Amino acid sequence: MKKGLSFQSKLMLTLVAAIAVASFAIIVVTENKVSQAYTKQFSRDFRRLVTQLERSRDERSQEFMELSRRLATHPYVLSALLGDKDQETAFEFWRYYLSSLDELEGKTEKRPEPGGPRPLPSDLVNRLGSVGIVHPNGEIESLPPPPLNGNRENGRRAQLAAKLRQSPAWLERARKQIEELLAQGEQRTLFLPFETPDGSGFVQEMVSTPVKSPETGAIVGLFLRAASAETEAQRFLERYQEEFSSETPLLTGIYLDGQVYSRALNPKTAMGMAEVISAQITSASPMKGSRHLAFEASLQGEPYRFYATPLSQDTGFPTAYQVSAFSLAPLKADLAELRLRGSGVGASALALGIAIAWLFSRRLSVPIAELTRASRAVRDGRLDTRIEVRTHDEIGELAESFNEMTDGLRQRDAYRSILGKVSDETVAQAMISGDLDLELGGELKTVTVLFCDIRGFTGKTEHMPPTEVIGMLNDHMTAMTAIVRKHFGVVDKFVGDEIMAVFGALKSYGSDSAHAVACAIEMIEERDRLNLTSIHPVEIGIGVATGEAVAGCMGSVDRLNYTVIGARVNLASRLCTEAGSMEVVIDEATLSSLDPNRVESEALADLKLKGFSETVTAYRVRTVDSANGEVRENFDLVRNDG
């Protein structure tokens, strides 16, 4: 046999593989833990900023809508919708506008009292935003601040106010949405994108508020107010990004209609973010307990984690999102360093494991080699070989098991010797176990004896080649012997084409005669089945008799045969001769032990048998099921007198 790897080599390879797998598992688990901790910490800090931004935007939105509701009830707005505007009412409206704005923002600065045209402070012009109205016929009209007058110090203020008066483009940009809002008649918030001359672009937040007639309550138009969508928190994040863009992975802006708007992002980054968000926004799932949508994607070749918060929902118009993202590149760098260090630790552990495995295998190889030598001795036939058990571990158990194996082999060798003296496996096992006395002699027992032979055997085989005769007999005897053993019988001997079986001699099962009759019935059925496919179909006859006989080992001291002798044995043989083809004939003693409800029997004429001085009463019998008349398979034939 070709020699393979030694035990020592296999053990070393096993330990090395185990250490390698363990090291890899530790690296993977550690990497996952670090990744989760890093992401969790960064996400916690980042979500705090995002939550602050969201809170700031919600507060601003509520302030924006409340201010719009107040302004929509001012008489100037109603008079403008009715085409009746005067200068004094306009000044009152703008001062009311400023005072309401201060009140909502928590400011206490006192404004000038109404009393004629007065210039608007320049620091408030940008806070006013743009306002306008929508007439019932859909006509959109801008409401600019009134003309400013004053000295040269008011020049800059006048320029700012004029800029508002001369820039109604936002109204035209939102015309389609405004017409739909007029039809809805409810206060709504829209986010509108605008392009600047330099190409950067920004987003305006516009609130549409219905204006109702004080007398009838009917809607007479809409009041519109628009301002930059930025909040203080948004401007803080953008300034943060502008100041630390070379060091921080933080990105933020507003996503609307396929674009990202942010003063802090360069156009290329904003375009890349827009492409990523457009591809992910429809499939992203909200985070548990939050409006945030979260997902991971690649931006300009680097991994990023994105958060998107919807700013407007269920308006029928494009939804705006506050989007933020942070780079996962630092995490990837940390993980790469961790892998490198883990690989070094794993390599060191692997080297140490190889050294330990070599020492371990050296210690274990000695008893293994001894076991190998002993196995070869057993292979050569030296069954008295034994191994000294030196330890109480698995190696010691292996040595003990080897010794038990050699004991078993010696017993099997003795078993083979015994099988040469007996003919039945059950008898041989009884002899080996000591249940059967191997001394010559016998004892009187009540047994049932069965004889089965082939009808017309001589005539069938006189022209057959001997090999075919032997083959036919072997097939027949094999099938019949299996049935005998199935019914707890012992095959006593084969005499030519005849089989002798004994039930209850070696061990009684309490229903030996029933087992014998059941065996006979099944032998007939099995022979019928075999005849369907056999080249040489044969028919058999069976005789069964029950009574006392002497059972024991008979023969000579060097050639034993466990058998039974007596008148009942002769009777069974004679009944077999009297049985017709494929028939079972039993004596009266056998019939009386069977359940009459499960047996059909036909009495034969009194038989004058050779070796018997008196006539013998016999019965032709077969078993039937009491329910359907078919031959039973379990052969439950025992008489029940209870």
C-alpha positions as CSV (number, residue, x, y, z in Angstrom):
1,M,0.0,0.0,0.0
2,K,1.3,3.4,-0.9
3,K,2.4,5.3,2.2
4,G,0.6,8.6,2.9
5,L,1.2,11.4,5.3
6,S,2.4,10.4,8.8
7,F,0.3,10.9,11.9
8,Q,2.7,13.7,13.0
9,S,2.3,15.5,9.7
10,K,-1.5,15.3,9.8
11,L,-1.6,16.5,13.4
12,M,0.6,19.4,12.6
13,L,-1.5,20.4,9.5
14,T,-4.7,20.1,11.6
15,L,-3.4,22.4,14.3
16,V,-2.0,24.9,11.8
17,A,-5.3,25.0,10.0
18,A,-7.2,25.4,13.3
19,I,-5.0,28.3,14.3
20,A,-5.3,29.9,10.9
21,V,-9.1,29.7,10.9
22,A,-9.2,31.0,14.5
23,S,-6.9,34.0,13.6
24,F,-9.0,34.8,10.6
25,A,-12.2,34.6,12.6
26,I,-10.8,36.9,15.2
27,I,-9.7,39.4,12.6
28,V,-13.1,39.4,10.9
29,V,-15.0,39.7,14.2
30,T,-12.7,42.5,15.4
31,E,-13.1,44.3,12.1
32,N,-16.9,44.1,12.4
33,K,-16.8,45.3,15.9
34,V,-14.6,48.2,15.1
35,S,-16.7,49.0,12.0
36,Q,-19.9,49.0,14.1
37,A,-18.4,51.1,16.9
38,Y,-16.9,53.6,14.5
39,T,-20.0,53.9,12.5
40,K,-22.2,54.1,15.6
41,Q,-20.1,56.9,17.2
42,F,-19.8,58.9,14.0
43,S,-23.5,58.4,13.2
44,R,-24.5,59.5,16.7
45,D,-22.5,62.7,16.4
46,F,-23.6,63.3,12.9
47,R,-27.3,62.5,13.6
48,R,-27.1,65.0,16.5
49,L,-26.2,67.7,13.9
50,V,-28.8,66.5,11.5
51,T,-31.4,66.5,14.2
52,Q,-30.5,70.0,15.2
53,L,-30.8,71.0,11.5
54,E,-34.2,69.3,11.3
55,R,-35.4,71.0,14.5
56,S,-34.2,74.3,13.2
57,R,-36.0,73.8,9.9
58,D,-39.2,72.7,11.6
59,E,-39.2,75.8,13.9
60,R,-38.5,78.0,10.9
61,S,-41.3,76.3,8.9
62,Q,-43.8,76.9,11.7
63,E,-42.6,80.5,12.0
64,F,-42.8,80.9,8.3
65,M,-46.4,79.6,8.0
66,E,-47.6,81.5,11.1
67,L,-46.2,84.8,9.7
68,S,-47.9,84.1,6.4
69,R,-51.2,83.5,8.1
70,R,-50.9,86.9,9.9
71,L,-49.9,88.8,6.8
72,A,-52.8,87.2,4.8
73,T,-55.3,88.8,7.2
74,H,-53.9,92.3,6.8
75,P,-56.3,94.8,5.1
76,Y,-53.6,95.8,2.6
77,V,-53.5,92.3,1.2
78,L,-57.3,92.2,0.8
79,S,-57.4,95.6,-0.7
80,A,-54.6,94.7,-3.1
81,L,-56.7,91.7,-4.3
82,L,-59.6,94.0,-4.8
83,G,-57.5,96.5,-6.7
84,D,-57.6,99.2,-4.1
85,K,-54.1,100.0,-2.8
86,D,-52.9,103.2,-1.1
87,Q,-49.5,104.3,0.1
88,E,-50.3,104.6,3.7
89,T,-51.9,101.1,4.0
90,A,-48.8,99.8,2.3
91,F,-46.5,101.3,4.9
92,E,-48.7,100.0,7.6
93,F,-48.5,96.5,6.1
94,W,-44.7,96.5,5.9
95,R,-44.3,97.8,9.4
96,Y,-46.8,95.2,10.6
97,Y,-44.7,92.7,8.6
98,L,-41.5,93.7,10.5
99,S,-43.1,93.8,13.9
100,S,-44.6,90.3,13.4
101,L,-41.3,89.0,12.2
102,D,-39.5,90.4,15.3
103,E,-42.2,88.9,17.6
104,L,-41.8,85.5,16.1
105,E,-38.0,85.7,16.2
106,G,-38.1,86.8,19.9
107,K,-36.7,90.3,19.3
108,T,-37.8,93.3,21.3
109,E,-36.3,96.1,19.3
110,K,-38.9,98.9,18.9
111,R,-39.8,99.9,15.3
112,P,-40.8,103.5,14.2
113,E,-44.4,104.3,14.6
114,P,-46.5,104.6,11.5
115,G,-46.8,108.1,10.2
116,G,-45.8,108.5,6.6
117,P,-43.1,107.2,4.3
118,R,-39.9,106.3,6.2
119,P,-36.9,104.3,4.9
120,L,-36.7,100.6,5.7
121,P,-33.5,99.6,7.6
122,S,-31.1,97.9,5.3
123,D,-30.4,94.9,7.6
124,L,-34.1,93.9,7.3
125,V,-34.4,94.0,3.5
126,N,-33.0,90.4,3.1
127,R,-35.2,89.1,5.9
128,L,-38.4,90.3,4.2
129,G,-38.1,87.9,1.3
130,S,-40.5,88.3,-1.6
131,V,-44.3,88.6,-1.3
132,G,-47.1,88.6,-3.8
133,I,-50.8,87.8,-4.4
134,V,-52.8,85.6,-6.7
135,H,-56.1,86.9,-8.0
136,P,-59.1,84.6,-8.5
137,N,-58.5,84.7,-12.2
138,G,-55.0,83.3,-11.8
139,E,-53.2,86.6,-12.3
140,I,-50.0,86.8,-10.2
141,E,-48.9,90.1,-8.8
142,S,-45.8,91.0,-6.8
143,L,-46.0,93.2,-3.8
144,P,-42.7,95.1,-3.5
145,P,-41.8,97.4,-0.6
146,P,-42.9,101.0,-1.0
147,P,-40.4,103.6,-2.4
148,L,-37.8,104.7,0.0
149,N,-36.8,108.3,0.5
150,G,-34.3,110.1,2.7
151,N,-30.7,111.4,2.4
152,R,-27.7,109.8,0.8
153,E,-27.4,107.3,3.7
154,N,-30.5,105.7,2.3
155,G,-29.0,105.1,-1.1
156,R,-27.9,101.5,-0.4
157,R,-31.2,100.8,1.2
158,A,-33.0,102.1,-1.9
159,Q,-30.9,99.9,-4.1
160,L,-31.8,96.8,-2.1
161,A,-35.5,97.6,-2.1
162,A,-35.4,98.3,-5.8
163,K,-33.8,94.9,-6.3
164,L,-36.9,93.3,-4.6
165,R,-39.3,95.4,-6.7
166,Q,-37.6,94.6,-10.0
167,S,-37.2,90.8,-9.4
168,P,-40.6,89.1,-9.7
169,A,-39.0,86.1,-11.6
170,W,-39.7,83.8,-8.7
171,L,-43.4,84.3,-9.3
172,E,-43.2,83.3,-12.9
173,R,-41.0,80.3,-12.0
174,A,-43.7,79.1,-9.6
175,R,-46.7,80.0,-11.8
176,K,-47.8,76.4,-12.6
177,Q,-47.6,75.4,-8.9
178,I,-49.3,78.6,-7.8
179,E,-52.3,77.9,-10.1
180,E,-52.7,74.4,-8.6
181,L,-52.5,75.9,-5.1
182,L,-55.2,78.3,-5.9
183,A,-57.4,75.4,-6.8
184,Q,-56.6,73.6,-3.6
185,G,-57.5,76.5,-1.3
186,E,-55.2,75.3,1.6
187,Q,-52.0,76.7,3.1
188,R,-49.1,74.9,1.5
189,T,-45.3,75.0,1.4
190,L,-43.3,74.6,-1.8
191,F,-39.5,74.5,-2.4
192,L,-38.4,76.2,-5.7
193,P,-35.0,75.9,-7.3
194,F,-33.4,79.0,-8.8
195,E,-30.2,79.5,-10.9
196,T,-27.9,82.5,-10.2
197,P,-25.9,84.3,-12.8
198,D,-22.7,82.6,-11.6
199,G,-24.4,79.2,-12.1
200,S,-24.4,78.2,-8.4
201,G,-28.2,78.1,-7.8
202,F,-30.2,78.2,-4.5
203,V,-33.6,77.0,-3.2
204,Q,-36.4,79.2,-2.0
205,E,-39.2,78.2,0.4
206,M,-42.6,79.6,-0.6
207,V,-45.8,79.5,1.6
208,S,-49.2,79.9,-0.1
209,T,-51.9,81.1,2.2
210,P,-55.6,81.5,1.2
211,V,-57.1,85.0,1.7
212,K,-60.7,85.1,2.8
213,S,-63.3,87.8,2.7
214,P,-64.2,89.0,6.2
215,E,-67.9,89.3,5.3
216,T,-68.5,86.0,3.4
217,G,-65.5,83.8,4.3
218,A,-65.0,83.0,0.7
219,I,-61.5,82.7,-0.7
220,V,-60.7,85.8,-2.8
221,G,-57.1,84.9,-3.7
222,L,-53.8,83.7,-2.3
223,F,-51.0,85.4,-0.4
224,L,-47.5,84.3,-1.3
225,R,-44.3,84.7,0.7
226,A,-40.9,83.3,-0.4
227,A,-37.5,83.4,1.2
228,S,-34.3,81.4,1.1
229,A,-34.7,77.8,2.3
230,E,-31.5,78.0,4.4
231,T,-31.7,78.0,8.2
232,E,-29.2,79.1,10.8
233,A,-28.3,75.5,11.3
234,Q,-27.9,75.0,7.6
235,R,-25.6,78.0,7.3
236,F,-23.6,76.7,10.2
237,L,-23.0,73.4,8.6
238,E,-22.1,75.0,5.3
239,R,-19.6,77.3,7.0
240,Y,-18.2,74.3,8.8
241,Q,-17.8,72.6,5.5
242,E,-16.2,75.6,3.9
243,E,-13.6,76.0,6.7
244,F,-12.7,72.4,7.1
245,S,-13.4,70.9,3.6
246,S,-9.8,69.5,3.4
247,E,-10.1,67.6,6.6
248,T,-13.7,66.6,7.2
249,P,-15.8,64.1,5.3
250,L,-19.0,66.1,6.0
251,L,-21.2,67.1,3.0
252,T,-24.6,68.9,3.2
253,G,-27.2,70.5,1.0
254,I,-30.8,70.5,-0.3
255,Y,-31.8,68.0,-2.9
256,L,-34.6,69.1,-5.2
257,D,-35.8,67.9,-8.6
258,G,-32.6,66.0,-9.4
259,Q,-30.1,68.5,-8.1
260,V,-28.2,69.3,-4.9
261,Y,-28.0,73.0,-3.9
262,S,-25.3,74.1,-1.4
263,R,-22.9,77.1,-1.2
264,A,-20.3,74.9,0.4
265,L,-20.1,72.2,-2.4
266,N,-18.2,72.5,-5.6
267,P,-20.3,71.8,-8.7
268,K,-18.7,68.4,-9.4
269,T,-19.4,67.2,-5.8
270,A,-23.0,68.5,-5.9
271,M,-23.6,66.8,-9.2
272,G,-22.2,63.5,-7.9
273,M,-24.4,63.7,-4.8
274,A,-27.4,64.4,-7.0
275,E,-26.8,61.3,-9.1
276,V,-26.3,59.1,-6.1
277,I,-29.4,60.4,-4.3
278,S,-31.6,60.2,-7.5
279,A,-30.6,56.5,-7.8
280,Q,-31.2,55.7,-4.1
281,I,-34.0,57.9,-2.9
282,T,-36.9,55.7,-4.1
283,S,-35.6,52.5,-2.6
284,A,-34.1,53.8,0.7
285,S,-36.0,52.9,3.9
286,P,-36.7,55.3,6.7
287,M,-34.7,54.7,9.9
288,K,-36.6,53.4,12.9
289,G,-38.5,56.1,14.7
290,S,-37.3,58.8,12.3
291,R,-38.0,60.5,9.0
292,H,-34.4,60.1,7.9
293,L,-33.7,58.0,4.9
294,A,-30.3,56.3,5.3
295,F,-28.1,54.4,2.8
296,E,-24.5,53.9,1.8
297,A,-23.2,54.6,-1.7
298,S,-20.0,55.5,-3.5
299,L,-19.3,59.1,-4.3
300,Q,-16.3,60.1,-6.5
301,G,-14.7,56.7,-5.7
302,E,-15.1,56.9,-2.0
303,P,-17.7,55.2,0.3
304,Y,-20.2,57.6,1.9
305,R,-23.2,57.2,4.3
306,F,-26.1,59.4,3.3
307,Y,-29.0,60.8,5.3
308,A,-32.0,62.4,3.6
309,T,-34.8,64.2,5.4
310,P,-38.0,65.1,3.4
311,L,-38.8,68.8,3.8
312,S,-42.2,68.7,2.1
313,Q,-44.6,65.8,1.7
314,D,-48.0,65.1,0.2
315,T,-48.1,68.5,-1.7
316,G,-48.4,67.0,-5.2
317,F,-45.1,68.8,-6.1
318,P,-41.5,67.6,-6.2
319,T,-40.3,66.8,-2.7
320,A,-37.3,68.6,-1.3
321,Y,-34.8,66.8,0.9
322,Q,-32.2,68.0,3.4
323,V,-29.3,65.7,2.5
324,S,-26.1,65.1,4.5
325,A,-23.3,62.6,4.0
326,F,-20.1,61.6,5.7
327,S,-17.2,59.7,4.2
328,L,-16.4,56.2,5.3
329,A,-12.9,56.4,4.0
330,P,-11.3,56.9,7.5
331,L,-13.2,53.8,8.6
332,K,-11.8,51.8,5.7
333,A,-8.3,53.1,6.4
334,D,-8.6,52.0,10.1
335,L,-9.9,48.6,9.0
336,A,-7.0,48.2,6.6
337,E,-4.5,49.0,9.4
338,L,-6.4,46.5,11.7
339,R,-6.1,43.8,9.0
340,L,-2.4,44.4,8.7
341,R,-1.8,44.2,12.4
342,G,-4.1,41.2,12.7
343,S,-2.2,39.5,10.0
344,G,1.0,40.0,11.9
345,V,-0.6,38.6,15.1
346,G,-2.0,35.7,13.1
347,A,1.4,34.9,11.5
348,S,3.0,34.9,15.0
349,A,0.3,32.6,16.4
350,L,0.7,30.3,13.4
351,A,4.4,30.0,14.0
352,L,3.9,29.3,17.6
353,G,1.2,26.7,16.8
354,I,3.6,24.9,14.4
355,A,6.2,24.6,17.2
356,I,3.6,23.3,19.7
357,A,2.1,20.9,17.1
358,W,5.6,19.5,16.4
359,L,6.2,18.9,20.1
360,F,2.7,17.4,20.6
361,S,2.9,15.1,17.7
362,R,6.3,13.8,18.8
363,R,4.8,12.7,22.1
364,L,1.8,11.1,20.5
365,S,3.6,9.3,17.7
366,V,5.2,6.7,20.0
367,P,2.0,5.0,21.1
368,I,0.6,5.3,17.6
369,A,3.6,3.5,16.2
370,E,3.2,0.8,18.8
371,L,-0.4,0.4,17.7
372,T,0.7,0.1,14.1
373,R,3.2,-2.6,14.9
374,A,0.6,-4.6,16.9
375,S,-2.0,-4.2,14.0
376,R,0.5,-5.7,11.6
377,A,1.1,-8.7,14.0
378,V,-2.7,-9.3,14.1
379,R,-2.8,-9.1,10.3
380,D,-0.2,-11.9,10.3
381,G,-2.3,-14.1,12.4
382,R,-0.8,-13.5,15.9
383,L,-4.1,-13.0,17.7
384,D,-2.5,-13.2,21.1
385,T,-0.9,-9.8,20.5
386,R,-1.7,-7.1,23.2
387,I,-0.8,-3.5,23.9
388,E,0.1,-2.2,27.3
389,V,-2.3,0.4,28.5
390,R,-0.1,3.2,30.0
391,T,-2.5,6.2,30.2
392,H,-6.1,6.9,30.9
393,D,-6.7,9.3,28.0
394,E,-7.9,8.7,24.5
395,I,-4.7,6.9,23.6
396,G,-5.2,4.6,26.5
397,E,-8.8,3.9,25.5
398,L,-7.5,3.2,22.0
399,A,-5.0,0.6,23.3
400,E,-7.8,-1.0,25.5
401,S,-10.1,-1.1,22.5
402,F,-7.4,-2.8,20.4
403,N,-7.0,-5.5,23.1
404,E,-10.7,-6.0,23.2
405,M,-10.6,-6.4,19.4
406,T,-8.0,-9.2,19.5
407,D,-10.1,-11.0,22.2
408,G,-13.0,-10.8,19.9
409,L,-11.0,-12.1,17.0
410,R,-9.9,-15.1,19.1
411,Q,-13.5,-15.7,20.0
412,R,-14.5,-15.5,16.4
413,D,-11.8,-18.0,15.5
414,A,-13.2,-20.4,18.1
415,Y,-16.7,-19.8,16.7
416,R,-15.5,-20.9,13.3
417,S,-14.2,-24.1,14.8
418,I,-17.5,-24.8,16.5
419,L,-19.4,-24.1,13.3
420,G,-17.6,-27.1,11.7
421,K,-19.3,-29.4,14.2
422,V,-22.9,-28.0,14.1
423,S,-25.2,-27.2,11.3
424,D,-27.4,-24.4,12.7
425,E,-26.4,-20.9,13.7
426,T,-28.7,-20.9,16.7
427,V,-27.2,-24.1,18.0
428,A,-23.7,-22.8,17.5
429,Q,-24.4,-19.5,19.4
430,A,-25.9,-21.5,22.2
431,M,-22.8,-23.7,22.4
432,I,-20.4,-20.7,22.4
433,S,-22.4,-18.8,25.0
434,G,-22.5,-21.9,27.3
435,D,-26.3,-22.3,27.1
436,L,-25.9,-25.7,25.5
437,D,-24.0,-28.6,27.1
438,L,-21.5,-30.0,24.6
439,E,-21.3,-33.3,26.3
440,L,-22.8,-36.3,24.5
441,G,-26.3,-37.1,25.8
442,G,-29.8,-35.6,25.8
443,E,-32.9,-34.7,27.7
444,L,-36.6,-35.4,27.2
445,K,-38.5,-32.4,25.8
446,T,-41.8,-31.7,24.1
447,V,-41.0,-30.6,20.6
448,T,-42.6,-30.2,17.2
449,V,-40.8,-31.7,14.3
450,L,-41.2,-30.7,10.6
451,F,-40.1,-32.6,7.6
452,C,-40.2,-31.1,4.1
453,D,-39.1,-32.9,0.9
454,I,-39.4,-32.4,-2.8
455,R,-42.0,-34.4,-4.6
456,G,-40.6,-36.5,-7.5
457,F,-37.1,-35.3,-7.0
458,T,-35.4,-38.4,-8.4
459,G,-37.4,-38.3,-11.6
460,K,-36.9,-34.5,-12.1
461,T,-33.1,-34.7,-11.6
462,E,-32.0,-37.9,-13.2
463,H,-31.3,-36.2,-16.6
464,M,-30.1,-32.9,-15.1
465,P,-26.4,-32.1,-14.9
466,P,-25.1,-32.4,-11.3
467,T,-24.2,-28.7,-11.2
468,E,-27.8,-27.7,-12.0
469,V,-29.1,-30.2,-9.4
470,I,-26.8,-28.7,-6.7
471,G,-27.8,-25.1,-7.8
472,M,-31.5,-26.0,-7.6
473,L,-31.1,-27.6,-4.2
474,N,-29.1,-24.7,-2.8
475,D,-31.7,-22.2,-3.9
476,H,-34.5,-24.3,-2.4
477,M,-32.7,-25.0,0.9
478,T,-31.7,-21.3,1.3
479,A,-35.3,-20.1,0.9
480,M,-36.7,-22.8,3.2
481,T,-34.1,-22.3,5.9
482,A,-34.8,-18.6,6.1
483,I,-38.5,-19.3,6.8
484,V,-37.6,-21.9,9.5
485,R,-35.4,-19.4,11.3
486,K,-38.1,-16.7,10.9
487,H,-40.5,-18.9,12.9
488,F,-37.9,-19.7,15.7
489,G,-37.1,-23.1,14.3
490,V,-33.7,-24.9,14.1
491,V,-32.7,-26.7,10.9
492,D,-31.6,-30.1,12.2
493,K,-30.2,-31.6,9.0
494,F,-30.5,-31.8,5.3
495,V,-30.9,-35.3,3.9
496,G,-30.8,-35.2,0.1
497,D,-33.8,-33.1,-0.9
498,E,-35.3,-33.3,2.6
499,I,-35.2,-30.7,5.4
500,M,-35.7,-31.6,9.0
501,A,-36.6,-28.7,11.4
502,V,-37.2,-28.8,15.1
503,F,-39.3,-26.3,17.2
504,G,-39.0,-26.0,21.0
505,A,-36.0,-28.2,21.5
506,L,-33.2,-25.7,22.1
507,K,-35.6,-23.1,23.5
508,S,-39.4,-23.1,23.8
509,Y,-41.3,-20.0,22.8
510,G,-44.6,-21.3,24.3
511,S,-46.3,-21.8,20.9
512,D,-43.9,-24.1,19.1
513,S,-46.5,-26.2,17.3
514,A,-48.2,-23.0,16.0
515,H,-44.8,-21.7,14.8
516,A,-44.2,-25.0,13.1
517,V,-47.5,-25.0,11.3
518,A,-47.1,-21.4,10.3
519,C,-43.7,-22.2,9.0
520,A,-45.1,-25.1,6.9
521,I,-47.8,-22.8,5.4
522,E,-45.3,-20.1,4.5
523,M,-42.9,-22.7,3.0
524,I,-45.7,-23.8,0.6
525,E,-46.5,-20.2,-0.3
526,E,-42.8,-19.3,-0.8
527,R,-42.3,-22.4,-3.0
528,D,-45.4,-21.3,-5.1
529,R,-43.8,-17.9,-5.6
530,L,-40.4,-19.3,-6.5
531,N,-42.0,-21.6,-9.1
532,L,-43.2,-18.6,-11.0
533,T,-39.6,-17.7,-12.0
534,S,-37.6,-20.9,-11.4
535,I,-36.2,-22.8,-14.4
536,H,-36.9,-26.0,-12.5
537,P,-40.2,-25.6,-10.6
538,V,-40.7,-28.2,-7.9
539,E,-43.5,-29.2,-5.5
540,I,-43.1,-30.1,-1.9
541,G,-44.9,-32.0,0.8
542,I,-44.6,-31.3,4.6
543,G,-45.4,-33.4,7.7
544,V,-45.6,-32.0,11.2
545,A,-45.8,-33.9,14.5
546,T,-45.7,-32.9,18.1
547,G,-44.7,-34.8,21.2
548,E,-41.9,-35.9,23.5
549,A,-38.4,-36.6,22.1
550,V,-34.9,-36.7,23.3
551,A,-32.9,-33.6,22.4
552,G,-29.2,-33.3,22.8
553,C,-25.7,-33.6,21.3
554,M,-25.2,-37.0,19.6
555,G,-22.5,-38.5,17.5
556,S,-18.8,-38.8,18.6
557,V,-16.5,-36.8,20.8
558,D,-14.9,-35.1,17.8
559,R,-18.0,-34.7,15.7
560,L,-21.2,-33.6,17.4
561,N,-24.6,-33.0,16.1
562,Y,-27.4,-31.5,18.0
563,T,-30.6,-33.3,17.1
564,V,-33.8,-34.9,18.4
565,I,-34.8,-38.6,18.2
566,G,-38.0,-40.4,19.1
567,A,-41.3,-41.7,17.8
568,R,-42.6,-38.2,17.0
569,V,-39.6,-37.6,14.8
570,N,-40.5,-40.8,12.8
571,L,-44.1,-39.8,12.7
572,A,-43.3,-36.4,11.2
573,S,-41.2,-38.1,8.6
574,R,-44.0,-40.6,7.7
575,L,-46.6,-37.8,7.6
576,C,-44.4,-36.0,5.1
577,T,-44.4,-39.0,2.9
578,E,-48.2,-39.2,3.1
579,A,-48.6,-35.5,2.2
580,G,-49.6,-34.7,-1.4
581,S,-47.9,-32.1,-3.5
582,M,-48.0,-28.7,-1.9
583,E,-49.8,-30.0,1.2
584,V,-49.3,-29.9,4.9
585,V,-50.2,-33.0,7.0
586,I,-50.2,-32.8,10.8
587,D,-50.9,-35.2,13.6
588,E,-53.7,-34.9,16.2
589,A,-51.4,-33.6,18.9
590,T,-50.4,-30.7,16.8
591,L,-54.0,-29.9,15.8
592,S,-55.2,-29.9,19.4
593,S,-52.7,-27.2,20.3
594,L,-53.9,-24.8,17.6
595,D,-56.8,-22.3,17.7
596,P,-59.7,-24.0,16.0
597,N,-61.1,-20.6,14.9
598,R,-58.0,-20.0,12.8
599,V,-57.4,-23.4,11.3
600,E,-59.2,-25.3,8.6
601,S,-58.4,-29.0,8.7
602,E,-59.5,-32.1,6.9
603,A,-59.3,-35.5,8.6
604,L,-57.6,-38.2,6.6
605,A,-58.5,-41.8,6.7
606,D,-56.7,-43.7,9.5
607,L,-53.1,-44.2,8.3
608,K,-51.2,-47.4,8.7
609,L,-47.7,-46.1,8.9
610,K,-44.4,-48.0,8.8
611,G,-42.9,-48.4,12.3
612,F,-46.2,-47.8,14.0
613,S,-48.3,-50.8,15.3
614,E,-51.5,-48.8,15.4
615,T,-53.3,-46.6,12.9
616,V,-52.6,-42.9,13.1
617,T,-55.1,-40.1,12.7
618,A,-53.8,-37.2,10.6
619,Y,-55.1,-34.0,9.1
620,R,-54.6,-32.1,6.0
621,V,-54.5,-28.5,7.2
622,R,-54.1,-24.8,6.1
623,T,-54.6,-21.6,8.1
624,V,-57.2,-19.0,7.3
625,D,-58.0,-15.5,8.6
626,S,-61.3,-15.5,10.5
627,A,-62.2,-12.1,9.0
628,N,-61.7,-12.5,5.3
629,G,-60.7,-16.2,4.6
630,E,-57.3,-15.3,3.2
631,V,-54.1,-16.9,4.3
632,R,-52.7,-14.9,7.2
633,E,-49.2,-13.5,7.3
634,N,-48.6,-13.5,11.0
635,F,-49.9,-17.1,11.5
636,D,-51.5,-16.4,14.9
637,L,-52.7,-20.0,15.4
638,V,-52.2,-20.6,19.1
639,R,-55.2,-22.1,21.0
640,N,-56.6,-19.7,23.5
641,D,-58.7,-21.6,26.1
642,G,-59.2,-18.6,28.2
